Amino acid sequence: MSKTPQDAAMDWREISRETVGDYRIFTVERSVAQSPVDGQPRTFHRIQSQNWTQIVPITADGRVVMIRQYRHGTQRVTLEIPGGLVDPGEDPAEAALRECLEETGFRARHAESLGVVNPNPALFANRLYGYFATGVEREGAVKNTGTEITEPVLVSLSDLPDMLVSGEIDHALVAQTLWRYLYLHGSR
């Protein structure tokens, strides 16, 4: 049975792979793969990182615990939900609960899945796990480090759609997790 052109386009064969940069929280790999179209080797770069996790923590009175955080890529402060790297061997849901407490001082007791996405399959090999939690409560102080400074901000669930549409919340991965929550659970 012959392959369709689309099936043939999926038959990339990796010839070689090497790490060309190690930057503590991610590595960069150079991969050479044989093109299924013309048989020629092509060079690609891929970013390897631990999986990521995010959580939409919701208080009993219907407010989302978000954070303001300076981001070095854009050199400005963004409004986000808590999240971060999943430690090796750590369950992504547990990582989301940990990140919530560290970044906001609010404890979420149970994380409900919002699904998993590819952050950018053209460059990244990892996955982003999204969660939400209800009934979160302030437990203590934010546990900032020297590289991450977060400020908790409480936002009404009903304000999220306008904040997403206006661009006030413009982190793409945060936006997708919030839109997914709103689609699946509404702005209760």
VOBA-1610 file (N, C-alpha, C; in pm, whole numbers, padded with zeros to 5 digits, always signed):
BEGIN
Met+00084-00117+00000Met+00000+00000+00000Met+00089+00124+00000Ser+00065+00214-00091Ser+00150+00333-00100Ser+00105+00439+00000Lys+00202+00519+00040Lys+00175+00624+00138Lys+00123+00748+00067Thr+00036+00821+00138Thr-00009+00950+00087Thr+00105+01049+00107Pro+00104+01160+00034Pro+00209+01261+00057Pro+00215+01308+00203Gln+00098+01317+00267Gln+00098+01361+00407Gln+00162+01254+00497Asp+00135+01125+00471Asp+00199+01019+00549Asp+00350+01021+00529Ala+00393+01042+00405Ala+00537+01046+00376Ala+00605+01162+00448Ala+00535+01273+00462Ala+00592+01391+00529Ala+00618+01364+00676Met+00558+01262+00733Met+00575+01229+00874Met+00697+01139+00897Asp+00759+01091+00792Asp+00868+00994+00804Asp+01006+01058+00813Trp+01021+01156+00898Trp+01153+01214+00922Trp+01235+01113+01000Arg+01358+01090+00958Arg+01447+00997+01027Arg+01563+01076+01087Glu+01572+01072+01221Glu+01681+01144+01287Glu+01813+01072+01262Ile+01911+01148+01216Ile+02043+01094+01186Ile+02138+01115+01304Ser+02128+01233+01365Ser+02214+01262+01480Ser+02148+01364+01570Arg+02197+01366+01695Arg+02147+01462+01793Arg+02260+01494+01889Glu+02277+01622+01921Glu+02378+01661+02020Glu+02328+01781+02100Thr+02369+01786+02226Thr+02338+01900+02310Thr+02439+02009+02278Val+02389+02128+02243Val+02478+02238+02207Val+02477+02350+02311Gly+02389+02338+02412Gly+02385+02438+02518Gly+02310+02386+02639Asp+02364+02413+02757Asp+02299+02372+02881Asp+02282+02497+02966Tyr+02158+02534+02994Tyr+02127+02661+03059Tyr+02049+02643+03189Arg+02083+02546+03267Arg+02028+02516+03398Arg+01885+02465+03391Ile+01790+02544+03342Ile+01651+02497+03340Ile+01610+02439+03203Phe+01698+02447+03105Phe+01672+02383+02976Phe+01802+02360+02903Thr+01799+02268+02807Thr+01912+02246+02718Thr+01865+02268+02575Val+01960+02297+02488Val+01930+02312+02346Val+02001+02199+02272Glu+01925+02128+02190Glu+01980+02019+02110Glu+01977+02056+01962Arg+02079+02010+01892Arg+02080+02020+01746Arg+02051+01879+01695Ser+01953+01869+01611Ser+01912+01741+01554Ser+01924+01749+01402Val+01984+01648+01342Val+01990+01638+01197Val+01898+01524+01158Ala+01802+01555+01070Ala+01704+01456+01027Ala+01697+01453+00875Gln+01672+01335+00823Gln+01662+01316+00679Gln+01520+01352+00634Ser+01510+01442+00536Ser+01381+01485+00485Ser+01314+01372+00408Pro+01186+01345+00437Pro+01115+01243+00362Pro+01078+01289+00220Val+01094+01419+00194Val+01059+01474+00063Val+01172+01456-00037Asp+01294+01497+00005Asp+01405+01492-00091Asp+01524+01408-00042Gly+01513+01349+00077Gly+01620+01264+00128Gly+01740+01338+00182Gln+01738+01470+00180Gln+01852+01549+00224Gln+01848+01569+00377Pro+01967+01577+00438Pro+01970+01605+00582Pro+01934+01751+00609Arg+01857+01773+00713Arg+01816+01907+00754Arg+01847+01922+00903Thr+01889+02042+00942Thr+01925+02068+01080Thr+01812+02142+01151Phe+01780+02095+01271Phe+01676+02156+01354Phe+01732+02174+01495His+01671+02265+01569His+01707+02285+01710His+01583+02261+01794Arg+01604+02199+01908Arg+01494+02163+01998Arg+01536+02204+02140Ile+01441+02258+02214Ile+01465+02295+02353Ile+01409+02183+02441Gln+01496+02127+02524Gln+01456+02022+02618Gln+01442+02086+02756Ser+01330+02063+02819Ser+01303+02116+02953Ser+01219+02016+03028Gln+01220+02027+03159Gln+01124+01950+03238Gln+00984+01994+03194Asn+00885+01912+03219Asn+00748+01953+03193Asn+00714+02073+03281Trp+00612+02147+03239Trp+00565+02264+03312Trp+00427+02235+03367Thr+00388+02311+03467Thr+00255+02298+03525Thr+00202+02436+03560Gln+00070+02450+03556Gln+00002+02575+03596Gln-00124+02538+03672Ile-00170+02632+03754Ile-00294+02608+03828Ile-00376+02736+03836Val-00507+02721+03822Val-00602+02830+03841Val-00658+02812+03982Pro-00602+02882+04081Pro-00649+02867+04220Pro-00765+02963+04246Ile-00877+02909+04294Ile-00998+02989+04312Ile-01038+02986+04459Thr-01058+03105+04514Thr-01100+03116+04654Thr-01248+03083+04667Ala-01294+03065+04790Ala-01435+03033+04817Ala-01528+03143+04767Asp-01480+03268+04762Asp-01566+03377+04716Asp-01550+03406+04566Gly-01492+03312+04491Gly-01488+03322+04346Gly-01382+03412+04287Arg-01272+03426+04356Arg-01161+03505+04301Arg-01045+03413+04267Val-00978+03445+04158Val-00861+03370+04115Val-00737+03434+04176Val-00654+03351+04237Val-00528+03399+04294Val-00426+03399+04181Met-00391+03520+04137Met-00294+03537+04029Met-00168+03600+04086Ile-00068+03614+04001Ile+00056+03677+04045Ile+00102+03780+03942Arg+00158+03886+03994Arg+00233+03981+03909Arg+00379+03939+03923Gln+00446+03933+03808Gln+00583+03885+03807Gln+00660+03951+03693Tyr+00780+03996+03722Tyr+00867+04052+03618Tyr+00920+03938+03533Arg+00912+03956+03399Arg+00962+03856+03305Arg+01076+03915+03224His+01189+03848+03228His+01310+03900+03163His+01300+03897+03011Gly+01222+03805+02956Gly+01209+03800+02810Gly+01149+03927+02753Thr+01040+03973+02814Thr+00973+04095+02767Thr+01017+04219+02844Gln+01090+04199+02952Gln+01137+04306+03039Gln+01022+04391+03092Arg+00917+04319+03134Arg+00803+04388+03195Arg+00732+04294+03290Val+00641+04350+03368Val+00562+04273+03464Val+00441+04215+03393Thr+00412+04088+03418Thr+00295+04023+03361Thr+00201+03979+03472Leu+00077+03954+03434Leu-00023+03900+03524Leu-00045+03755+03483Glu-00019+03662+03576Glu-00020+03519+03544Glu-00088+03440+03654Ile-00106+03311+03627Ile-00146+03218+03731Ile-00019+03148+03779Pro-00020+03092+03899Pro+00099+03023+03948Pro+00135+02903+03860Gly+00264+02880+03849Gly+00311+02766+03770Gly+00461+02760+03768Gly+00511+02653+03708Gly+00655+02639+03697Gly+00694+02501+03652Leu+00820+02469+03676Leu+00876+02340+03635Leu+00827+02227+03725Val+00805+02113+03664Val+00778+01990+03738Val+00914+01929+03770Asp+00944+01909+03897Asp+01072+01851+03936Asp+01081+01707+03888Pro+01203+01657+03861Pro+01218+01517+03818Pro+01151+01422+03918Gly+01067+01333+03866Gly+00997+01235+03949Gly+00873+01288+04018Glu+00845+01418+04006Glu+00730+01479+04073Glu+00605+01466+03986Asp+00493+01441+04048Asp+00365+01438+03979Asp+00328+01582+03939Pro+00284+01607+03815Pro+00251+01743+03773Pro+00145+01811+03860Ala+00046+01735+03909Ala-00056+01794+03997Ala+00006+01840+04128Glu+00095+01759+04185Glu+00163+01797+04308Glu+00251+01920+04285Ala+00315+01925+04169Ala+00397+02042+04135Ala+00311+02168+04128Ala+00191+02157+04072Ala+00100+02271+04063Ala+00061+02320+04202Leu+00031+02226+04291Leu-00004+02263+04429Leu+00113+02330+04499Arg+00233+02276+04478Arg+00355+02333+04538Arg+00379+02475+04486Glu+00371+02492+04354Glu+00394+02623+04294Glu+00292+02726+04345Cys+00167+02684+04361Cys+00064+02774+04411Cys+00103+02827+04549Leu+00141+02738+04638Leu+00177+02780+04773Leu+00303+02867+04772Glu+00405+02826+04698Glu+00531+02903+04694Glu+00510+03043+04638Glu+00437+03054+04528Glu+00427+03182+04457Glu+00320+03275+04511Thr+00220+03220+04585Thr+00110+03305+04630Thr+00090+03305+04781Gly+00137+03202+04851Gly+00107+03188+04993Gly-00030+03126+05017Phe-00102+03092+04909Phe-00232+03028+04920Phe-00217+02878+04900Arg-00287+02799+04984Arg-00281+02654+04972Arg-00404+02604+04896Ala-00373+02525+04794Ala-00476+02450+04721Ala-00459+02306+04764Arg-00566+02243+04803Arg-00558+02107+04858Arg-00569+01997+04753His-00637+02025+04644His-00657+01922+04541His-00659+01990+04405Ala-00583+01936+04311Ala-00577+01991+04175Ala-00660+01906+04080Glu-00751+01972+04007Glu-00833+01906+03905Glu-00775+01938+03768Ser-00762+01837+03684Ser-00697+01854+03554Ser-00779+01939+03457Leu-00708+02023+03384Leu-00763+02097+03271Leu-00703+02047+03140Gly-00622+01942+03147Gly-00563+01886+03027Gly-00415+01920+03012Val-00360+01874+02901Val-00218+01886+02872Val-00203+01941+02731Val-00108+02033+02712Val-00081+02089+02579Val+00069+02088+02551Asn+00102+02101+02424Asn+00240+02122+02380Asn+00264+02273+02381Pro+00360+02323+02460Pro+00384+02467+02465Pro+00416+02526+02328Asn+00500+02462+02252Asn+00533+02504+02115Asn+00605+02387+02050Pro+00534+02298+01981Pro+00595+02176+01929Pro+00702+02199+01822Ala+00712+02320+01770Ala+00818+02349+01674Ala+00954+02356+01743Leu+00956+02393+01871Leu+01083+02411+01943Leu+01096+02330+02070Phe+00986+02311+02142Phe+00992+02248+02274Phe+00948+02102+02269Ala+01014+02019+02348Ala+00980+01877+02355Ala+00894+01846+02477Asn+00874+01943+02565Asn+00803+01918+02691Asn+00653+01944+02678Arg+00582+01924+02789Arg+00437+01941+02794Arg+00401+02037+02908Leu+00284+02100+02895Leu+00230+02187+03000Leu+00103+02122+03052Tyr+00101+02097+03184Tyr-00014+02039+03252Tyr-00092+02151+03319Gly-00221+02161+03289Gly-00305+02264+03349Gly-00400+02206+03452Tyr-00422+02282+03559Tyr-00510+02239+03668Tyr-00589+02357+03720Phe-00693+02326+03798Phe-00761+02428+03876Phe-00788+02370+04014Ala-00810+02459+04109Ala-00842+02418+04246Ala-00940+02518+04302Thr-01036+02470+04379Thr-01134+02557+04442Thr-01112+02557+04593Gly-01167+02659+04657Gly-01157+02669+04802Gly-01017+02693+04854Val-00931+02757+04773Val-00795+02783+04820Val-00797+02888+04930Glu-00704+02877+05023Glu-00699+02968+05137Glu-00556+03016+05160Arg-00549+03143+05206Arg-00417+03195+05240Arg-00364+03117+05359Glu-00238+03074+05346Glu-00176+02998+05454Glu-00053+03067+05510Gly+00018+03138+05427Gly+00141+03199+05475Gly+00195+03299+05375Ala+00323+03326+05389Ala+00390+03424+05304Ala+00433+03360+05172Val+00451+03444+05073Val+00507+03402+04946Val+00652+03359+04970Lys+00696+03254+04902Lys+00833+03204+04919Lys+00915+03239+04795Asn+00946+03368+04780Asn+01024+03413+04665Asn+01170+03373+04678Thr+01233+03358+04562Thr+01377+03329+04555Thr+01447+03449+04495Gly+01575+03440+04480Gly+01650+03550+04421Gly+01622+03570+04273Thr+01567+03468+04206Thr+01540+03481+04062Thr+01393+03498+04030Glu+01308+03484+04129Glu+01164+03492+04104Glu+01099+03570+04216Ile+01033+03680+04179Ile+00963+03764+04276Ile+00819+03775+04230Thr+00727+03725+04312Thr+00586+03726+04276Thr+00505+03805+04376Glu+00400+03868+04328Glu+00307+03942+04413Glu+00167+03887+04387Pro+00102+03828+04488Pro-00032+03776+04468Pro-00133+03887+04439Val-00226+03857+04348Val-00333+03950+04312Val-00461+03868+04301Leu-00568+03914+04365Leu-00696+03844+04357Leu-00781+03908+04248Val-00829+03824+04155Val-00905+03870+04039Val-01038+03795+04036Ser-01147+03868+04018Ser-01278+03806+04009Ser-01285+03718+03883Leu-01340+03598+03898Leu-01359+03510+03782Leu-01434+03581+03670Ser-01532+03662+03705Ser-01612+03730+03603Ser-01532+03834+03524Asp-01418+03879+03577Asp-01334+03976+03506Asp-01237+03911+03407Leu-01215+03782+03419Leu-01115+03715+03335Leu-01139+03729+03185Pro-01260+03705+03134Pro-01276+03716+02987Pro-01232+03851+02932Asp-01275+03961+02997Asp-01235+04094+02949Asp-01085+04116+02960Met-01023+04064+03066Met-00879+04081+03083Met-00802+04002+02978Leu-00855+03888+02939Leu-00791+03808+02834Leu-00809+03874+02697Val-00928+03922+02667Val-00954+03984+02537Val-00878+04115+02523Ser-00867+04192+02630Ser-00799+04322+02623Ser-00647+04308+02615Gly-00595+04191+02653Gly-00450+04172+02654Gly-00387+04203+02788Glu-00467+04238+02887Glu-00410+04260+03020Glu-00343+04132+03070Ile-00402+04018+03036Ile-00338+03888+03057Ile-00294+03844+02918Asp-00162+03845+02893Asp-00115+03817+02756Asp-00011+03706+02745His+00016+03636+02853His+00106+03521+02850His+00027+03409+02781Ala+00074+03362+02667Ala-00003+03269+02584Ala-00041+03141+02658Leu+00051+03084+02735Leu+00021+02959+02804Leu-00076+02982+02920Val-00065+03095+02986Val-00160+03131+03091Val-00298+03152+03028Ala-00301+03223+02916Ala-00429+03250+02849Ala-00499+03121+02809Gln-00423+03025+02754Gln-00488+02901+02712Gln-00543+02825+02831Thr-00473+02825+02943Thr-00522+02754+03061Thr-00647+02823+03116Leu-00647+02956+03120Leu-00764+03029+03169Leu-00883+03012+03075Trp-00861+03022+02943Trp-00971+03003+02849Trp-01027+02861+02862Arg-00941+02765+02879Arg-00987+02626+02893Arg-01073+02613+03020Tyr-01026+02674+03130Tyr-01107+02670+03252Tyr-01244+02735+03228Leu-01244+02854+03168Leu-01370+02925+03144Leu-01463+02846+03054Tyr-01409+02782+02952Tyr-01489+02702+02861Tyr-01551+02582+02933Leu-01470+02514+03014Leu-01516+02391+03080Leu-01602+02419+03204His-01576+02530+03273His-01641+02551+03403His-01712+02684+03416Gly-01705+02767+03314Gly-01773+02896+03320Gly-01714+02987+03425Ser-01773+03100+03443Ser-01723+03196+03542Ser-01813+03193+03665Arg-01829+03074+03721Arg-01916+03049+03837Arg-01907+03158+03941
//
